[in-house]
Amino acid sequence: MPTHGSLTKAGKVRAQTPKIEPQPRTHLSPKRRTKANYIKRVVHAPRDDRRGGDRRQRF
């Protein structure tokens, strides 16, 4: 079975590439953002708003 390229060249490009430090993250990850939105909207919601913000009660 032929190989794609010579095995003597394996890993050389990555070893020659200079190491760059990662940039600090400025935004929350999607999982943390979703949890923060849940806490803000559901857990700390006002009492009269808990049954649905835009729904009217019909008699």
C-alpha positions as CSV (number, residue, x, y, z in Angstrom):
1,M,0.0,0.0,0.0
2,P,1.6,3.3,-1.0
3,T,1.9,6.1,1.5
4,H,1.0,9.8,1.0
5,G,4.5,11.3,1.3
6,S,7.7,10.1,2.8
7,L,7.8,9.0,6.5
8,T,11.2,10.7,6.9
9,K,9.4,14.1,6.6
10,A,6.7,13.3,9.1
11,G,6.3,16.1,11.8
12,K,8.9,18.4,10.4
13,V,6.6,21.3,9.5
14,R,4.9,21.4,12.9
15,A,8.2,21.3,14.7
16,Q,9.5,24.3,12.7
17,T,6.4,26.4,13.3
18,P,6.9,29.0,16.0
19,K,4.7,28.6,19.1
20,I,2.1,31.3,19.5
21,E,0.4,31.8,22.9
22,P,-3.4,31.6,22.8
23,Q,-5.4,34.9,23.1
24,P,-7.5,35.2,26.3
25,R,-11.2,34.5,25.7
26,T,-13.4,37.6,25.8
27,H,-16.8,35.9,25.5
28,L,-18.5,33.1,27.5
29,S,-18.7,29.7,26.0
30,P,-22.2,28.8,24.7
31,K,-22.9,26.4,27.6
32,R,-22.0,29.1,30.2
33,R,-23.9,31.8,28.3
34,T,-27.0,29.6,28.2
35,K,-26.8,28.9,31.9
36,A,-26.4,32.6,32.7
37,N,-29.4,33.5,30.5
38,Y,-31.5,30.8,32.3
39,I,-30.5,32.2,35.8
40,K,-31.2,35.7,34.7
41,R,-34.6,35.0,33.0
42,V,-36.0,32.1,35.1
43,V,-34.4,32.0,38.5
44,H,-34.2,35.7,39.2
45,A,-37.5,36.6,37.4
46,P,-40.1,38.7,39.3
47,R,-42.9,36.7,40.8
48,D,-45.7,38.0,38.6
49,D,-43.6,37.4,35.5
50,R,-43.1,33.7,36.1
51,R,-46.1,32.4,34.2
52,G,-44.9,33.8,30.9
53,G,-43.9,37.3,30.2
54,D,-46.0,38.2,27.2
55,R,-49.0,35.9,27.8
56,R,-52.3,37.5,29.1
57,Q,-54.5,35.8,31.6
58,R,-57.9,35.2,30.1
59,F,-61.1,34.9,32.2
